[in-house]
Amino acid sequence: MPHDIVTPVTRNIDLGHDNYLLEFVAPAMAEGMHPAQFFMIGIPGAEMLLRRPFSVCGLPGTFDDAPPEAVQVLYKVLGKGTALLAALKPGAPLTVLGPLGRGFTLPAADDPARTVFVAGGIGSAPFPALAAELARRGRPRPRMFYGARTAHDLPLLSWFREHAAVVVTTDDGSAGRPGLVTGPLEEVLADADPATLSIQACGPEPMLRAVARIALARGVACELSLEAHMACGFGVCLGCVVPTHGPNREFGYDRICVEGPVMRAERLAW
């Protein structure tokens, strides 16, 4: 059940290159929250008319140096709203509504498939919480394909390298392999048994479309965490709809904030 609270910033960590990890305490929200669910966050009294959606990045226990009841969101300064967030100091108030949406499906204990993360830039946000939850369940370390435009667009890369088997790609070749993140993903899937892998992806829409196409062609289970501008976050404004296929392949629309942000690749009518 969503909660709407005012809570202070505990830390607002500058990760460099306009990437930040914002931390606050919200124990009622964190209880039972799934990776890739999200918050709507605002700043009381600021020139920020609408709250902004942010995926949960860390849940209690994800980051070793965090307070026991803290949660974290990862963001990049891209406009006025995130610039206001970046200026906040510890103790500054936040308005937080959450948890919202549908998160990633967590594997059953007997599921033989190894989880594969595919992240594009700031789309890496939901994966720390997911990696920590997989470890807590005794699952194998996930494989991660982490792509970005440049080396400056790979926040938390050191953390991911400690918790996953990471392959990095950048458009300009400044880190890892040059090229798109889908290149090494396709290489791995070409020789793999589809039943042994399960893909969970988050990033810009062109990347998600490509990942979905590759996964569906190979018969690999695939979930995508979608991004969208949102006014409400709970299904009223209808501002974040995406075209979908129904159970009988009928065409329709789903709300990313309610039926998503996580959807199975075969549901999307892209």
C-alpha positions in Angstrom: 0.0 0.0 0.0 1.5 3.4 -0.9 2.3 5.9 1.8 2.7 9.7 1.4 5.2 11.1 3.8 7.5 14.0 4.5 11.0 12.8 5.4 14.4 14.4 5.6 17.4 13.7 3.3 20.0 11.7 5.2 22.6 11.8 2.4 22.8 13.2 -1.1 26.0 11.7 -2.4 27.7 13.3 -5.4 28.9 10.4 -7.6 30.5 12.7 -10.1 29.5 13.8 -13.6 26.1 15.0 -12.4 25.1 11.6 -11.0 23.8 11.5 -7.4 22.6 8.9 -4.9 19.8 10.4 -2.7 19.0 8.7 0.6 16.2 9.0 3.0 14.5 6.8 5.7 11.1 5.3 4.9 10.6 2.0 6.7 6.9 1.5 5.9 7.6 2.0 2.2 10.6 -0.2 2.2 8.8 -3.1 3.8 7.8 -5.5 1.0 9.0 -3.1 -1.8 10.3 -4.8 -5.0 13.2 -3.7 -7.1 12.1 -1.4 -9.9 9.1 -0.1 -8.0 9.3 3.6 -7.7 8.7 6.8 -5.6 7.2 10.1 -6.6 9.5 12.7 -4.9 9.0 16.4 -4.4 10.6 19.2 -2.5 8.2 21.2 -0.2 8.2 24.9 -1.0 10.4 24.5 -4.1 9.6 25.7 -7.6 8.7 22.2 -8.6 5.0 21.9 -9.4 4.9 18.1 -9.9 6.8 15.4 -8.1 9.2 13.3 -10.2 9.3 9.5 -10.5 12.5 7.7 -9.3 13.1 3.9 -9.2 14.2 2.5 -5.9 17.9 1.9 -6.2 18.7 0.6 -2.7 16.6 -1.0 -0.1 17.7 -1.6 3.5 20.8 -3.8 3.4 21.7 -3.0 -0.3 24.6 -0.7 0.5 26.8 -1.7 3.5 27.5 1.9 4.6 23.9 3.0 4.7 21.7 3.4 7.9 19.6 0.2 8.5 16.2 1.7 7.4 17.5 3.9 4.6 16.5 3.7 0.9 18.2 5.3 -2.0 17.4 6.6 -5.4 19.9 7.2 -8.2 19.5 10.2 -10.5 21.3 12.3 -13.0 20.9 16.1 -13.3 19.1 16.6 -16.5 16.7 19.5 -15.8 15.3 21.9 -13.3 13.8 19.2 -11.0 16.9 17.1 -10.7 19.0 20.3 -10.3 16.9 21.2 -7.3 17.4 17.7 -5.8 21.1 17.9 -6.3 21.2 21.1 -4.2 19.6 19.5 -1.2 21.7 19.0 2.0 21.1 16.5 4.8 18.0 17.4 6.8 16.2 19.0 3.9 12.6 17.8 3.6 11.3 15.6 0.8 7.7 14.6 0.0 7.7 11.0 -0.9 4.8 8.9 -2.3 5.4 5.1 -2.6 5.9 2.3 -3.2 4.3 2.6 -6.6 4.0 0.4 -9.7 5.0 -3.2 -10.4 8.6 -4.3 -9.8 10.8 -7.0 -11.3 9.6 -10.6 -10.8 11.9 -12.3 -8.3 12.9 -15.9 -9.2 11.5 -18.9 -7.4 14.0 -21.0 -5.4 13.9 -23.8 -8.0 14.2 -21.5 -11.0 17.3 -22.7 -13.0 17.6 -19.6 -15.1 20.5 -17.2 -14.4 19.5 -13.5 -14.2 20.9 -11.2 -16.8 20.8 -7.4 -16.2 20.9 -5.1 -19.2 21.3 -1.4 -18.2 21.6 1.8 -20.1 23.2 4.7 -18.3 21.0 5.9 -15.4 18.8 2.9 -16.2 21.1 1.0 -13.9 19.1 2.5 -11.0 16.9 -0.5 -10.1 19.7 -3.1 -10.2 21.5 -2.6 -6.9 18.4 -3.5 -5.0 17.8 -6.4 -7.4 21.3 -7.7 -7.1 21.2 -7.6 -3.3 17.9 -9.4 -3.2 19.2 -12.2 -5.5 22.2 -12.6 -3.2 19.9 -12.7 -0.2 18.0 -15.6 -1.9 21.3 -17.5 -2.6 21.0 -17.0 -6.3 24.0 -17.1 -8.6 25.7 -13.7 -9.3 23.9 -12.1 -12.2 25.6 -11.2 -15.5 25.3 -7.6 -16.3 25.6 -5.8 -19.6 26.1 -2.1 -18.8 26.1 0.4 -21.6 26.3 4.2 -21.8 27.4 7.0 -24.1 30.7 7.6 -22.3 32.6 6.5 -19.2 31.1 9.3 -17.3 27.6 7.8 -17.7 28.2 4.6 -15.7 27.2 5.4 -12.1 28.0 2.8 -9.4 30.1 0.8 -11.8 32.5 -0.2 -9.0 29.7 -1.4 -6.9 28.3 -3.5 -9.7 31.7 -5.1 -10.4 31.6 -6.4 -6.8 28.2 -7.9 -7.1 27.8 -9.0 -10.7 29.8 -10.3 -13.7 29.9 -7.0 -15.7 30.5 -6.3 -19.3 30.8 -2.6 -20.1 30.2 -0.9 -23.4 30.3 2.8 -24.4 29.3 4.5 -27.6 32.6 6.4 -27.7 34.8 3.6 -26.5 36.0 5.5 -23.4 35.2 2.5 -21.2 34.8 -1.2 -22.0 34.0 -2.3 -25.5 33.1 0.3 -28.1 29.5 0.1 -29.4 26.0 -0.7 -28.2 25.3 -2.8 -25.1 23.2 -5.2 -27.3 26.3 -6.4 -29.1 27.8 -8.6 -26.4 24.2 -9.5 -25.2 23.5 -11.0 -28.7 26.8 -12.9 -28.6 25.9 -14.6 -25.3 22.4 -15.4 -26.3 23.5 -16.9 -29.6 25.1 -19.9 -27.9 22.9 -20.2 -24.8 20.0 -22.4 -24.0 17.0 -20.0 -23.7 15.8 -21.8 -20.6 19.0 -21.0 -18.7 18.7 -17.2 -18.8 16.2 -14.6 -17.8 16.7 -10.9 -18.9 15.7 -7.9 -16.8 16.5 -4.6 -18.5 16.2 -0.8 -17.8 17.3 2.1 -19.9 16.3 4.4 -22.8 13.5 3.2 -25.0 15.6 2.5 -28.1 17.7 0.1 -26.0 14.7 -1.6 -24.5 13.1 -2.1 -27.9 16.3 -3.7 -29.1 16.7 -5.9 -26.1 13.0 -7.0 -26.4 13.5 -7.9 -30.1 16.6 -9.9 -29.3 15.1 -11.7 -26.4 11.9 -12.6 -28.2 13.8 -13.8 -31.3 15.9 -16.2 -29.0 12.9 -17.3 -26.8 14.5 -15.8 -23.7 12.2 -14.6 -20.9 12.6 -10.8 -20.7 11.2 -8.1 -18.4 11.6 -4.4 -19.2 11.5 -1.5 -16.7 10.0 1.4 -18.7 10.6 5.1 -18.1 8.1 7.9 -18.7 7.1 11.4 -17.6 4.4 11.1 -15.0 2.1 13.7 -13.4 0.5 11.5 -10.7 2.3 8.1 -10.5 -0.9 6.2 -9.6 -2.9 5.9 -12.8 -5.3 8.9 -12.7 -3.7 11.3 -15.3 -3.2 8.7 -18.1 -0.1 10.5 -19.1 2.3 7.5 -19.2 0.4 5.0 -21.4 2.3 2.5 -23.7 0.7 0.4 -26.5 0.3 -3.3 -25.5 -1.0 -6.6 -26.6 -3.7 -8.3 -24.6 -4.0 -12.0 -23.8 -5.5 -12.7 -27.3 -3.1 -10.2 -29.0 -5.8 -7.5 -29.0 -4.3 -4.0 -29.1 -4.6 -1.7 -26.1 -2.8 0.7 -23.7 -1.3 0.1 -20.3 -0.3 2.7 -17.7 3.4 2.5 -17.0 2.8 3.8 -13.5 0.3 1.0 -12.6 0.6 -1.9 -15.0 4.3 -1.2 -15.1 7.0 0.1 -14.9 8.0 -3.5 -15.4 6.4 -5.4 -18.2 7.2 -8.5 -20.1 8.7 -8.0 -23.5 5.9 -9.9 -25.4 3.2 -7.6 -23.9 4.5 -4.5 -25.5 3.2 -3.6 -29.0 6.3 -1.8 -30.2 
